[in-house]
Amino acid sequence: MKNTNVSPTGDGAGLLGEVEGTLQGHRDGHGFLIPDDGSADVYLSSQETHTVMHGDRLRVRVTRFDKRGRPEGKVLEILERKKRPIIGRLLLESGVWLVAPEDRRMGQDILIPKNGIANATAGQVVAVELTEPPSLYSQPVGRVVEVLGEIDDPGMEIEIAVRKYDVPHRFSPDTLAQSAKLPEKLRAVDLKNRIDLRDVPLVTIDGEDARDFDDAVYCEPFKQGRGKKAFDGWRLLVAIADVSHYVKPGEPLDADAYERATSVYFPRRVIPMLPEKLSNGLCSLNPYEDRLSMVCDMLVSTDGTVTAYQFYPAVISSHARFTYTEVAAILGNTHGPEAAKRRELVPHLLHLHEVYRALLSERGRRGAVDFETTETQIVCDDNGRIEKIIPRTRNDAHRLIEEAMLAANTCSADFIQSNKHHALFRVHEGPTPEKRQTLQNYLRSLGIGMSISDDPSPREFQQLAEATKDRVDAAQIHQMLLRSMQQAIYTGTNSGHFGLAYPAYTHFTSPIRRYPDLLVHRVIKALLAGKKYTLDASKMNVPQAPKRPGRAAPPNPAEARNEAERWEVVGAHCSANERRADEASRDVEAWLKCRYMRDRLGEEFAGTVSAVTSFGLFVQLDALYVEGLVHITELGGEYYRFDEVRQELRGERTGIRYATGARVQVQVSRVDLDGRRIDFRLVRESDEVRPPSRGAAGKPAGKTPAKKRAPKTAVEALEEVRQTDRDVKQSRKAVVASLHPVKAAQQAAKRASAKAAKKTAAKPATRKRR
């Protein structure tokens, strides 16, 4: 007898079982409970979510399972209400004040009494604090606690995003007071027990718009020994800002830095992890200024292997602030105008390029994944609106710095592991069995002879990328390769970095903007001093990180009893805040792009299908690098089936296919600023998305149909489909008549009789004349 009290999937509460978790609302009104224990999400209907809001903690009972075995539930108890203010626009409708939340997952508008609007006016963006939660028969009620301004004010999209995603954007008074007390310049006591490298021509290489410089590099040829023990290669120095000298455990600066865990980057604005006095001042390796640093001093052989390394605290003075563009120009022409300006530093840049080439060759032998993807840069005007979106091209200067940082990060991981000390590792695991199978099916559907094994290595992914890089759909294939891999996280348990093909990897090179790097610095300093670094217990006072799809539940901070568990809690906290920062940045970029495209309504653009879903096509415009949706209803009067394996939509009657990589012409039809959504209408598709032939069910043999123009409207497309159906039916009738003449005659007589009867029945009755 089947046990109905057990979950069909076996990974969650059974029927009538209870589960606790956090509500994740949906803009359509329903929601999902994300269980604390990491089990399957529980669907909650709009009736169940009427009394709760996105972010609330609930206890739910599983009441049924759908056809796919997914649990559905009923809310039993509200454990905790989300306390953060809600951001939205204040509206006046029929004499009633209300706030429409910016985050559509909230599901309900908030009523505001007349005495609760403060000094806000209709249309302004405000922050609202709930005074009465929603109930079965009433909407939530609140009061305005902050007026942010008008929706069109410059930078308003950032003000909304930092509050919408709970990004800490104001330093505590204690932190600001501690920052103000810091010295303006280095003191004699700061130089104690440090190696003086101020005469070494270390330089920084960053983007044109960079303001904080946390890494400087230097390289020189190095030879040592004779015979079999001889070494021939380079000495590579990577100097990183010594943030740990100023930010101490348990102090206000450290508390705020840990709460943020990372800096958040928006177009034209940064929410820093540290106050500006540190991030752009004392800890920034500005040119010609003495700065404290932690140095990773490496010996790199001619084959790109790091044969030896050491860490030590130092004082440096950057000899130049280079940009990537400037270094690329110097490397491309050592006699050009850029090289003439920095003549004394050109030899050192050439040595850096030499060691980069060696490290790059070792990367190839290691089999690390290196996909060439197109990244874009948003250029804004003085009002913070998009002026243009341009592709960001990676040159040898970008790759040079990247390889130097990778080498320093791997040395820090090796140093910590060899000393058997706890720390945060940057872990990137390979594809899950489900993602691996999906990728294998996708590659097979494209007719690609290569595939991946049941236990794939990074080399297999890199070989696939190399073998397909010249295909028309190379970008889409590489995107699928990337999607099949898991997201990198911070964790106290090392399990290697799949994409980079490293057995151990940490983040050491950006302590100004990443808290995990600061922790790694503290661990290395403790090891150099012969001590052990122990995590501050106050770091456990954080909410439990949300569960991520395909991963086990993150550790509960309240249950972290030993050092290993504490490091896991800190890793989960930093990983969650890293994703929060990414989501906030993407939200701002999406808003800016919607605003950018609102002025282009009705215009036509050429684009490429970047993704295919069951509800339509995502198309990226060639000229603007903006993505929008062509909904399936805009593809004409045809029923389309979504092929998940081939990642395509196929018309059932016409056989027309839309797959990733298809070239299309679209028109901007709608822009939804609040929903961050751009809709396109398909104007014309290229021949590559149309079926090559109609096969046996198409036109009669011997007739070559004239090439028709592609339909320009949904009406024309529908008429074309109907005409095709008529042609197919006529063709089949002709085949039947030729094979079975008697049967065909009988069917024709039946049709004629039925037609006559129908005509007679339809004729109106008339009175006989007498």
Secondary structure by P-SEA (a helix, b strand, c coil): ccccccccccccccccbbbbbcccccccccccccccccccbbbbcccccccccccccbbbbbcccccccccccccccccccccccccbbbbbcccbbbbccccccccbbbbbcccccccccccccbbbbbcccccccccbbbbbccccccccccaaaaaaaaaaacccccccaaaaaaaaacccccccccccccccccccbbbbbbccccccccccbbbbbbbbbccccccbbbbbbbbccccccccccccaaaaaaaaacbbbbcccccccccccccccccccccccbbbbbbbbbbbbccccccccbbbbbbbbbbcccccaaaaaaaaaccccaaaaaaccaaaaaaaaaaaaaaaaaaaaaacccccbbbbbbbbbcccccccbbbbbbbcaaaaaaaaaaaaaaaaaaaaaaaabbbbbbbccccccaaaaaaaaaaaaaacccccccccccaaaaaaaaaacccccaaaaaaaaaaaabbbbbbcccccccccccccbbbbcccccccaaaaaaaaaaaaaaacbbbbccccccccccccccccccccccccccccaaaaaaaaaaaaaaaaaaaaaaaaaaaaaaaaaaacccccbbbbbccccccccbbbbbbccccbbbbbcccccccbbbbbcccccbbbbccccbbbccccccccccccccccccbbbbcccccccccccccccccccccccccccccccccaaaaaaaaaaaaaaaaaaaaaaaaaacaaaaaaaaaaaaaaaaaaaaaabbbbbbcc
